[in-house]
Amino acid sequence: MDIVLNINKLKKKIVSYNPVLVAVSKTKPADDILKIYNSGHRDFGENKVQELVDKYEKLPKDIQWHLIGHLQSNKVKYIAPFVHLIHAVDSFKLLQVINKEGLKNKRVIPCLLQVYIAREESKFGLSDEELYELIEDPALAELKNVQIEGLMGMATFTENQQTVRSEFKHLKSLYDDLGNKKLPDNAEMKILSMGMSGDFEIALEEGSNMVRVGSIIFGER
């Protein structure tokens, strides 16, 4: 499998939407990542903290690493020095920990708030109500070492495209609504991360500007 050819084909396919393409490299060897890096790509996504740290240590330091999986509070410290974007922030408590580690590392850590849009219990995320509560909490503005850059969501794993489309449409409506509100200085609606290998085309049609694609590039795991 020619992974460089795969990612170049994918970029051509989605060029009209101009999204950020996060190449999901979980379980894949550093050599594969390096091949794609050498073709000019810089955004890579990992699900697990330990795997992300291992790859960060082995690979070029200008890679923009995205932590796209569920993040436990006790593991934030390992990625805080270098992570480019944390996609799956699903509680104020986790934001507080990220802020604390950002302060220790003298940096502001970019984050996305994960919203629960799927009809599956296995998915994480904030409910609509929890999302608004978090954004409207005056304590959010005190977290000077985090920057909320937008929202992330994962649709139901189903072949029913209408279900997937309606879930993405709902997340886009939340994103647009928050984008029209007065937000604290450390929050903005700039990134809408939705869409993976099986549903990225629908996500782009519904307004995503960041997609997380793995198997189309690297092959099935």
C-alpha positions in Angstrom: 0.0 0.0 0.0 1.4 3.4 -1.0 0.4 5.6 1.9 1.8 8.8 0.3 -0.2 8.2 -2.8 -3.3 7.6 -0.6 -3.0 10.9 1.3 -2.3 12.8 -1.8 -5.4 11.4 -3.5 -7.4 12.2 -0.4 -6.1 15.8 -0.3 -7.1 16.2 -4.0 -10.6 14.9 -3.2 -11.2 17.3 -0.4 -9.3 20.3 -1.7 -12.5 22.3 -2.5 -13.4 22.3 1.2 -9.9 23.2 2.4 -10.1 21.4 5.8 -7.2 20.6 8.1 -6.5 16.9 7.5 -5.4 15.1 10.6 -3.8 11.8 9.5 -4.7 9.4 12.3 -1.6 7.3 12.8 -2.6 5.3 15.9 -1.0 1.8 16.0 1.1 2.7 12.9 4.9 2.6 13.0 7.0 5.8 13.1 8.4 4.8 9.7 5.0 5.2 8.1 4.5 8.6 9.7 7.9 9.7 8.5 7.0 8.8 4.9 4.0 11.0 5.0 5.9 13.7 6.9 8.5 13.7 4.1 5.8 14.3 1.6 5.0 17.6 3.4 2.2 16.6 5.8 2.4 17.9 9.4 -0.8 17.1 11.2 -1.0 13.7 12.9 -3.5 12.3 15.4 -3.1 9.7 18.1 -5.7 8.2 20.5 -3.4 7.1 23.4 -1.1 9.3 25.4 1.7 6.8 25.8 1.8 6.1 22.0 1.7 9.8 21.3 4.6 10.5 23.7 6.7 7.6 22.2 6.2 8.9 18.7 6.9 12.5 19.6 10.3 11.5 21.0 11.2 9.6 17.9 9.9 11.9 15.1 10.7 15.4 13.9 9.7 18.1 16.3 7.7 20.3 13.8 5.0 17.6 13.6 1.7 19.0 14.9 0.4 16.3 17.2 -3.4 16.0 17.9 -4.6 14.0 20.8 -7.9 12.8 19.5 -8.8 10.1 22.0 -10.4 10.3 25.5 -8.0 12.0 27.9 -7.6 11.1 31.5 -6.7 13.9 33.9 -3.7 12.1 35.3 -2.1 11.8 31.8 -2.3 15.5 30.7 1.2 16.2 32.1 2.8 13.9 29.6 1.6 15.7 26.5 1.3 19.3 27.9 4.8 20.3 26.8 4.2 19.7 23.1 0.6 18.7 22.1 -0.7 20.9 19.2 -4.4 20.4 19.9 -6.4 18.3 22.4 -9.7 17.3 20.6 -11.7 15.6 23.3 -12.2 17.8 26.3 -15.4 16.7 28.0 -15.4 18.4 31.4 -14.5 21.6 33.2 -12.4 19.5 35.6 -10.2 18.3 32.7 -9.9 21.9 31.4 -8.6 22.9 34.9 -5.9 20.2 34.8 -4.9 21.2 31.3 -4.7 24.8 32.4 -2.5 23.8 35.4 -0.1 21.8 33.2 -0.1 24.6 30.6 1.0 27.0 33.3 3.8 24.7 34.4 5.1 24.5 30.8 4.7 28.2 30.2 2.3 27.7 27.3 -1.3 28.1 26.3 -2.7 24.7 25.3 -5.3 24.7 22.5 -8.4 22.5 23.1 -11.7 21.5 21.5 -14.8 20.7 23.5 -16.2 17.3 22.6 -19.9 17.2 22.3 -21.9 14.0 22.6 -23.9 13.8 19.3 -24.0 10.0 18.7 -26.7 7.5 19.7 -24.0 5.2 21.3 -23.2 4.8 25.0 -19.5 4.1 24.1 -18.9 7.7 23.0 -17.8 10.5 25.3 -18.7 14.2 25.3 -20.7 17.0 26.8 -24.5 17.2 26.4 -25.8 20.4 24.8 -26.7 21.7 28.2 -23.3 20.9 29.7 -21.6 22.6 26.8 -23.5 25.9 27.4 -23.0 25.6 31.1 -19.2 25.3 30.6 -18.9 28.1 28.1 -21.1 30.4 30.2 -19.3 29.6 33.5 -17.4 32.8 34.6 -14.7 30.5 36.0 -13.7 29.6 32.4 -12.2 33.0 31.8 -9.8 32.5 34.7 -8.1 29.6 32.8 -5.4 31.6 31.2 -3.3 28.6 29.9 -6.0 27.0 27.8 -7.6 28.2 24.6 -10.8 26.7 23.4 -10.7 26.8 19.6 -14.0 25.1 18.8 -15.9 21.8 19.0 -15.4 18.2 18.2 -17.9 15.4 17.7 -18.2 11.8 16.6 -21.3 10.5 14.8 -23.0 7.2 15.4 -21.2 4.3 13.7 -24.0 3.3 11.3 -24.7 2.9 7.6 -27.7 5.2 7.9 -26.3 8.3 6.3 -29.3 10.4 7.4 -28.6 9.7 11.0 -24.9 10.7 10.5 -25.9 13.8 8.6 -28.4 14.9 11.2 -25.9 14.5 14.0 -23.3 16.6 12.2 -25.9 19.2 11.3 -26.7 19.5 15.0 -23.1 20.0 16.0 -22.7 22.6 13.3 -25.8 24.4 14.7 -24.2 24.5 18.1 -20.9 25.7 16.7 -22.7 28.5 14.8 -24.8 29.5 17.8 -21.7 29.8 20.0 -19.9 31.6 17.3 -22.5 34.3 17.5 -22.3 34.7 21.2 -19.9 36.9 23.3 -17.3 34.3 24.5 -14.6 34.8 27.0 -11.1 35.8 25.7 -9.9 32.2 26.0 -12.7 30.7 23.8 -13.5 31.0 20.1 -15.3 29.0 17.5 -12.6 28.5 14.9 -12.4 24.8 14.5 -15.2 22.3 13.9 -13.6 18.8 14.0 -16.0 16.2 12.7 -15.6 13.4 10.2 -13.5 10.2 10.1 -12.7 7.7 7.4 -16.3 6.4 7.1 -18.1 9.7 7.2 -15.8 12.6 6.4 -17.5 13.5 3.1 -20.9 14.0 4.9 -19.0 16.0 7.6 -17.5 18.3 5.1 -20.8 18.8 3.4 -22.2 19.8 6.8 -19.5 22.3 7.6 -16.6 20.5 9.1 -13.2 22.3 8.7 -11.1 19.5 10.3 -11.3 15.8 9.5 -9.6 12.9 11.3 -8.8 10.2 8.7 -6.7 7.0 9.3 -7.7 3.8 7.5 -8.1 5.5 4.1 -4.4 6.6 4.4 -2.7 3.9 6.3 -5.0 0.9 5.6 -7.2 -1.0 8.0 -5.8 -1.7 11.5 
